[in-house]
């Protein structure tokens, strides 16, 4: 009897997919072992013949399969991946997923609140777990997002979500983990003195706001100021301050100001010219959350491939780099996040390092690296399995994904339409 | 302004000469006919000629005699000017003198304006202002004339710079005689441009639209002349026809505009004289070929403030390169034999103008040529070479007198003569007032020292060897000195006597009781002259300019050439029935693919061909060049002429900008051919330009030779203006229902148009002679081409209903819709598209950016392809275009299209859509050598284009790219150092406002201005 059960818990990957298609998957409480996979841990290591075990929603084993001996009886299910790839779920920072649906339809946009200083405005309650975009992004391996308000000077506070959940409470991974400061940038060339002065005034206004909010944290007034209340986390180190800016001068000045004010946890978001300030950023331990690298050079004379090379340059200078997909059409385009890492890997960055920029580094910046972001024992089993290299469209085919050890559906409306019309034409869907 | 009374008298007299012939005189007429003899001058009667110790006789506004050995008649008023130089006065071709500034376009509101704002029997478009005669609005403005004379000018061709056809301009003198006598030629020239100016009408909103309007207007005028105004009167067209006999002057913004103006002129049979902008040296070969005479400015770009350390690299190298080379523009044009006049336009003041002129000469422009370009050439262009441009008998007495040869540093112009009237430049005339004056006084020994060369400076007074504290003030040639000697206030009032030599000051001393005693001061010594202005640094010489092709960052100093190349031992994606071949070589020769196979057999084919460059491509992949079916790069000033629902007459080929850095960037992504499409703002947009990315060539050289015609159509939200805000609810159509009717109407009219011409063409010559040919309408002509199948539609489309609709319209009119672009719901009617024979050019995975793309799916390409529809992926985006190979890879990701098929999505299939697959799109012997060598499989994210060949010319080489970056840095460092020298010399540098480069998309409605502005 026991032997029989043994027979049934071993699958070749292809059969397993077929098996769950027929029987459904309720393996959440059962243990599961993937063997013979190319396991990318997200922390820079790759096991060419790796094993990953999931138990009680967590990663219970992640190792070089040739170096350890597996006890098959210890696992409810064992799946032979036959050389398929295992990755930690990708994490998209500075995203508006869940806050935006159709760019040209105002009624569907919830990422830009009115007002300049809105630290109290939170993405948390607006996050739409039923966005039609989410399943399309998930099916390329993006399993977590940081949903960020995007307007004014202090746009609000961001939260981190799993891309699976019945409602925002259910999907929540970390609430109000950061405040976003959109630093007013000087024009490139000093041409319009008036504009320079206006920006200088704005910067001084920001400093004053920060100073007052710092003073406020030391008080406990009966009449609450919601904006200042919302800043407490910045001063007690619970929240990260994300400074959105690109130009070297602005990066330099904003980082120095914040340091002087006593803010220890910051990040530069955008960071086009961060390569000019790597020593400063290292000194203050500031990670760089890079603007989408699939973009044109910043000036007409910059090297044609410079944005592609930038992640590698920063990494080599010792910075913590995160890749994002922010910019035009970012929500729906976030399914290409892995391919930006792929591009970085073609331009001077080691492939596992590029992967780390959308997994472990991202988790570190968000302060969730103790629970996810890489395939390490004890972390949440947030991972997916791809036929080929998930950073390369040539071979990426995400076949299974797990969040908290629970297998999630990779189907979406677009796949449904695909099947529907292939069927209409008498063709066989090729998924 | 102060003026010597002696001179003033002359002026008043001269005024009287002719004015009274027709005009009633109040009192006794004062007609004089004074004969002036200017003697002992160094005469420069015409460029390159000099006569020492010459005499010029002037009477009645004309030169009577000029030269040496001329006897001065006894009745002459002799003006002795020993050692002074006389030059013919300059003529400006681009002036607005005596005319008001163009009215600012004042729109009543921001609703669309489809028609003229004011009705009248004029052209339908407000930018066609041929009915305007500048002479009717001309008013003499004495002050303005005086400041223009400082440039050496004596006459200007004047017109308001307003509109595309600007009407006639006048040639006027820069004197202050009344209008009747200042007009030299009332209708001297006809003016044109590509700027709509004050017109508030929507059309044209783009550069290409402006070109189309002008082209159509010339045709309209032709038809108008033929029909003779019998049933339809149009003053603008009538005037345009009248102006055919005048010289035509065209104003432009850059050398590409110049080339376009030349081309439009040739089509219309007008030989434009084209006013350039100083960048013409960048296209000398093409300009020489065009053969037009140019008018070029000498207002060279200024050195700019480079800002803080971070900002230096933000000044575009293109600006720096141009700044360095611009002073050599005239010299370079001269050397290449391009005829040109020079213009003062854009120079802030005469000093700056002459300084820059000297710079041009230092850069290699012969001085005589400079003079000719300011005198004889403009005179000839306007047909007044018998009146102006020389100092010879019979010519107008319009010249100037200077202290030195014209272009010598420190030269000063002393006086100007315009039509026989003498104008002295006050400042210059008393060229050295400064010095010591000895007083002649019975009472005291007085010494006066004037410090300034000009009136207005300070004075010092010594009385009996003692310095007095004097306050000095000049007013109207009179110097007043006040001082207090301790007992009482004293005043001395002196008048400057300029007839005497040496100079004298005559006047009185007034004592405390108001009693006066006469006093005279005579100049006894000059103060030492201040050192001459330092010679200009010779920043640049024409011979030292290393032109880049194009003259911007990443331009090639040595443009790559076609060569015989053997790319060896690679994986070759042939896109032919041989499929993907490993360990294979490709031979490129004479710009074509000579063969695909083993190196041995290819070397045999290469045979005796001089040198074969063998490139080891082991481990690499070789593919045909990428073809972007939907691109908006390399376009000037606007991508949409969305101001009417049908703008089929607009040609994107008119707006190609060959210097756009995106051309180079996309070569680095393996792109070799792009279709530059009109935007999607209207149901029927403009005609496409298919270009090859020949970096460094001119716009017309970039056009794909003999590519079949294409045109943009658009459906859905954009054309019904769904996302344009609440004001844009007027233009038809506002619904998909209306869109259908726009098409029926346009094609119905095109059919009728075609029939009218077919009937006309059937007529015999004698029958034709009796009738008027049908009106030629470039819009309907383009539509008729679609019906005939010689022009092919690329239709922006999203939802299935409208796609279906357009195929029905086409079927009913008997033609095919060639390509649906975007076509994001194409998968819903792949069967119908297949049946119709339409191509599909899609995005790989875009959706969710507007409502109509809600059902877009990334499997679209795979489904259409599987259904046998010829399918491709395009960019519509300057960034994505350089990763189109990755986009092709997504056809594998979504729907598992095979790798070979996926690559065809961005190579062979778009070639078929553009109907250029006989030339490019696959690696078949005989096809153009548009070839890319990749580091990895081209459909992989890892792939980098290492070599990109277009027509067998290697326009991108990743190794060479590193060198170009170094070259950029070296040039930047060199030029920035030069600019810093200007700053060190104390010059206040202006600031450059670097405009962000604009990247066009389908939906851009209005065009941008120039990218970089110095303020």
Interface residues (C-beta under 8 A of the other chain):
Chain A: X101 X102 X103 X104 X105 X132 X133 X188 X189 X190 X191 X192 X247 X248 X249 X273 X276 X294 X295 X296 X297 X299 X300 X301 X303 X304 X305 X329 X331 X332 X333 X335 X336 X339 X342 X343 X345 X346 X347 X391 X392 X393 X394 X395 X396 X397 X414 X415 X417 X418 X421 X422 X425 X427 X430 X431
Chain B: X305 X306 X307 X308 X310 X311 X313 X314 X315 X316 X317 X318 X552 X553 X554 X661 X662 X664 X665 X668 X717 X722 X723 X827 X828 X830 X831 X845 X846 X847 X848 X849 X850 X851 X854 X855 X857 X858 X859 X862 X863 X866 X867 X878 X879 X880 X882 X883 X886 X889 X890 X892 X893 X894 X895 X896 X899 X935 X936 X937 X939 X940 X941 X942 X943 X944 X961 X965 X968 X972 X991 X992 X993 X994 X997 X999 X1015
